[in-house]
Amino acid sequence: MTNKFSFLLSLSLFASSTALAVQCLNVHEFSKLKVAVVQYPIVENLTDAQFYRKVEKYVRDSKKAGHDLVVLPELISLDLIKNPSDLPYQVQLRRVAGEVTPELFRRAEVLAKELQISILMGSSPRFQGQDIVNTAMLVLPDGKKIMQDKVYLTPDEVEWGWKGGTQIKVFDVPWGRTAILICHDCEFPVLSMQMAKYKPEVILVPSMTGDRSGLHRVQWTAQARAIEHYAYVIHTGTTQGGREAYFGQASIITPQEPVFPTTVIRGNENQDQILSGVLDMHYYREKKARARIWPGRDQEMRVEGVSVVLEQPN
């Protein structure tokens, strides 16, 4: 199913109504984090059983290769959409939200405990009361989990009648302080600005984009987030397989400082792959403590106020 290859990052080298919350799930246990980043092909027309088996295989393959964390992309459950179908798209999505997502997340918890691996189970629509939200779940081997709702919706999600979340969570997990920005959320400076005070070390960006320009919007803003926060950013997306258009590519991005690799590690565009990387968290923290360029920190240190004005040349 998967063409696997590895890169070792050998580093001895929202609006104002959106709230941020910090949660502590664990103390740091990893000096190095080996992460599997899945470029997931949406083929559509899968049965529920076929979909669960497909997702589980990516997780099991990642564990066999010795990874500590596996990251899947946004809206992997669109693999279940029947295309063509007499059922309207929104009706199919409501079935996924009500029946599939709870079972997908339950299975993720079981797999994480059985395999002793942390899993970002991409994202999937789920019911929150009467509303549908787009939610990513990160589950740890000890059963602890984080649920992150997408804050800023795309036009398609608005058309489907989904609701945006109101909170971005920053949380402490075994490898370090982490946040999840689902696809479009990565593109909003207001979220990044609010996150800066909590000093995230790893930012996970599951996404789903339909063409190269959409991919670049997320990729390029993910690179900006790495610079702003002096953080690792792990980004991945769905790839072409079904009738709908999907265009994705995984990337592992480091802070752009001479002590880190300056080339972004990327998968092959729009292919079924697992990208593998090792993040040296101990080395990273040593360098971050002495960082000369760290915009997220530097904006907090500035005492003088700054304003932006619209002015015409005289």
N, C-alpha and C positions, 0 to 999 in steps of 0.2 A: 504493500500500500504506500509506503513512505520511502522516499529517497533521502537518506539521512547523511549529514556531514557535520563536522564539528569545527569550530574556531575556539581556540583557547585564548582568552584575554589575559595574557600572562603579565600581570601588572607589577613584577619585581623590577616592572615597568610601572455675578456672576453678577450676575446681578447682585446688588448689595443684600438682597433677601436670601441669598444662598449662604448657609452656615457651614462652618468646618468643625469637625469634631476629631479629637485624638483618643484612640483606644490603645490600650496596652494588652496584647495577647500573649506575649512571651518576652523573655530577655534574649539578648543576642547569643546564638549558639553556633553560627556559621562564621568562620573566618573566610571561607571561600564558598560561594554558592554556584552550583552547576545547574544551569537552567536550560530547559527544552522549550523552544518557541515554535508553535505549530502553524504552518501555512495550510489552512483547512479548506479542501475543495467542496463547494456546495454542489451536489449532483441532483438534488430534489427527488421527489417521488419515493423516498425511503419509507418503509414501515417504521413504527416506533421501535420494534426489536432490532431492525437493521441499524437504525440511528444509534441506539445505545451501544451496540456492539462496535460500531465504527469509532465512536468517541472513546470507549474503553480501550480499544487497541492502541490508540495514540498514547494514552496514559500508561498502559503496560509497556509499550515499546520504550517510552521515555524512562521508565523505572529500570528496565533491563539495561539501558545504556548508562545507568548510574546517576541520573539527574535527581536533584533535590526539589525542583520546582518545574512544573509544566504549565505553559501559558497557551490557552486556546483563544481564538478571536471572537469578535462580537457576533451575536445572532446566528450561532451555528445551527440552531434548531430550525432555521429556514430550509434545512435539508429535508424536512418533512412535508413541505408544501407540495401539493399535487398540482402539476402543471403539464397539460391543461386539466381543468376541473370545472364541474358545474357549480361547485361551492365558491362563493366570493372569497377573495383574498383575506378580508378582515375576519370572516367567519372561521377560516382555517387558523388564523393567528390567535383567535380567542380560544380555540381548542388547544393549541400549543400552550398558551398561557395557563389554562386551567388544568390540563391533564399531563402534559409532557414536562414542563419546567419543574414542577414539584418532584417528579420522579427522577429527572436528570440531576437535580441538586442532591436528592437523597442518595443516588448512586455515587455521586462524587464524594460524599462523606464516607460511604462504605469503602470506596477504593482508596481514599487517602489514608484511612486507618489500616486497611489490609496491606497496602504496599509501602506504607510509611513514606509518602511523598506529598508535598503540597501541590494543590491543583487550583489554578484560576480557570474555572469552567466557563471560559468565554463569557457570553451574556445570552440571555433569553428573556422573552416577554413573560411577565408574571402578574397575577392579580394582586392589587393592594386595595382592599375593599372592593369597590365597583370599578376602579380604574386599572388600566394596564400600564405598567412601567417596564423599562428595559433595564434588567438587573444583571450585574456580574457578581459571581460568588467566588471568593477565595476561601478554601478550606484547608486546614492544617492537619497533620497526622494525628494530633491529639483530639481532634473533633471541633476545635474552636474555628470560627468562621467569621468572615466579613461579607456583608451584603452591600453592594454599592449600586445605587440607581443612577442612570444617566440623567444629567441635569438639563442640558441643552439638546433639544430634539431636532432631527432633520425634517425637511418638508414632508418626506414620506411618512415618518412616524407621526407627525401632526395630522396628516391625512387619514391615518389609520385610527386616530382618536386616542392615542397614547398620551400619558401625562409625564412631565418632567419631574425629576427629583428636586429636593431642596437642600441637600447636604452633601458635601464632599468629606469623606473620612480619611484621616491620616492616622496610621496605626503602627504599633511596634510589633514585629514578628521576629522569628528566630534569626533572620539574616539582617534585619535593620528596619529603620523607619520607612514606611511604604505608603503609597497612595495609588488609587486606580482612577484613571481618566478614560472613560469610554468614548473612543472615536472622536466625535464632534467636540466633546468637552475639552479635548487637548488643544483645541484651536482658540480658546477664550482666555485672553490675558488676565481678565478679572479673577478667574479661578486660580491661576498661577500666582497672581499677586497676593491673594489671601493665603495660599498654601505656604508662602515663603517663610512666615513666622514660625512654622512647625518644622522646617528644615528636613524635608523628605530626602532619603538616600536612594531609594529605588521607586520609579514610577512605572506602573504597568498600564499599557495602552492597547487593549483589545479593540479592533476596528473592523468595519465592513465598508468597502468602497467599491464603486461601480465602474470606475475608469482610472486612467493614469493621473488625471488632474486631481481627482479625489484622494487617491493614494498620496500624491505629493503634498496636498494640504495637511494631511495628518503627519506624514513623515517629517516635513520641514518644521512644523510646530513642535513635534516631539523633540527635534534637535534643539529648538529654542528652549524647551523646558529643561533639557540636560544642562545647558549653559546657565540658565537663570538660577537653577537650584544646586548646581555643582553635584549632579545626580546621575546615576545610571537610568536610562529609559529603555524599557523593553516593549517593543511594538510589534503587533502581528495583525494579519487580516485574512479574510476568506478569499479563496481563489476561484477561478472560472471552472465550471463543471456542468451546470444545468442550463436551462433556457434563459434565465435571468443573467444580467451582466454583473460579474464580480471581478475585481482586479486587486490583487493583494501581494504583499511582500513583507516578510519579517525583517526586523532590524534590532540590533543591540547597540546602543549609543552610549558613549562615555562622555564625561566632562571634557571640553575641548581645551586641555592643558597639555604642555609638552610631556608631562610625566605619564600621560595616557596615550593609547593608540588614537591617532587623529583621523583614521579612516573608519567610517561607520561599517560595522559588520552586517551584511545583508544576505538574505536568501536569494534564490533565483526567482525572478519576477513571475508571478501568477502560476506557480507550480506547487504540486503536492509535496511538501518537504517538512522536515524538522530541522530547525537551526539550533545549534548547540553552542553555549558559551559558558565560561567560568568567570564569575565576578569575584575579584579578590577584595573582600570588604575590609580586611585589616589594613591593607595597603591604601585603599581608598580613604579610610578615615584618617590615616596619618597625613596624607596629602591635603585633605580637606581642612584639617586643623590649621594648616599653614598656607591655605590658598590665598593668592594675591588678587585673583579675579573671581569674584563670586557675587553676581548682581543681586541675588535674593538676600544675601546678608548685608550687602553694602547699602541697599535701599532702606533697610531697617536702621542702619547706623547714622544715616544722614539726619542732622538736626534741623537744618534750614528747610523751610517749606519750599515746595516747587509748584508752580501753576503752569497750565497750558492755556494760551490765549490765541484768539484769532485776530490777526493784524494785517492790514493792507500796507504795501510799500508806500512810503512818502515820495 
